Every structure is written in structure tokens, then in C-alpha cells.
Amino acid sequence: MSYSSDSPKMPSNNKFGWFFSAVFAVIALYSYSQQLKFFAATVTIVSVLFVATTLLAPQVLTPLNRIWYEIGVLLGKVISPIVLGIIFFVLITPISLITRLFGRDELKIKKLSVQSYWVDRLPPGPPPDSFKNQF
């Protein structure tokens, strides 16, 4: 995959290693609490291997870090449109249908047979010459 300038920067191998060490340690603790001894021992070994690799040779984690980064980018490209679509169809669309049902026109876009669409302001706003030299 190509990395564009607007995409987020890949995290360092140290951050990646410490993060996965912590994740596997939490999984191991949970597994020990659930009496899953073999699985817990396996996950503990993986966590210790991540700690050792992070401390001794973090550059070894580069391929895993890159794969994890690409998975995150892919998930972002897939999940974002889904979440935004859900928000639109669950929130925005019903509100729009309800306002149309009651005949509201918040943007005042219905065609009216009037000379001007200008809205008089009461009380009148500031004088036009006050907008000169704003900065």
C-alpha cells in the first residue's frame, strides 16, 4: 500500500511492542482467572516474547507493525462510511421526514411568489461601514 501525506503516521515499533505486550498480558490474566491454564501460559509466553523483542530488537517488529497499521487503515476505510451511513439514516432522515410531515421549512427554500427573499432585521444590525478594516 502507498502512504499518502494525509494518512496518519505509523506508530514506532516500541509503542507497538509495548501495546501488544500489555494486550497479551491482560488476556493472560483473564485466562488465569477463568482457569484456562494452558491458554494462559501460551499467551503469557507471547507477552514475554513481545517484551523481550521490544527491549532487545524492536526493528524485528516492523513487519508486524506494518500489518497492524494496514489493518487499521483498512478498518477505517470500511467502518467510517458504515457508521456515517447509520447516523444519517437513523438520525437525520427521520428528523427530515418529521419536519416535512409537519410542513416546516427551516431553510426557507420553498418557492414563494414574492418580490425579494430579503429578510428585514429588527432591530437593524450594525452599520455597513463598521465592517471595514476588520483586522
Secondary structure, DSSP 8 states (H G I E B T S, - for coil): ----TTS-----HHHHHHHHHHHHHHHHHHHHHTT-HHHHHHHHHHHHHHHHHHHH-GGGGHHHHHHHHHHHHHHHHHHHHHHHHHHIIIIIHHHHHHHHHTT--TT--S----S------SS--S-GGGGSS--
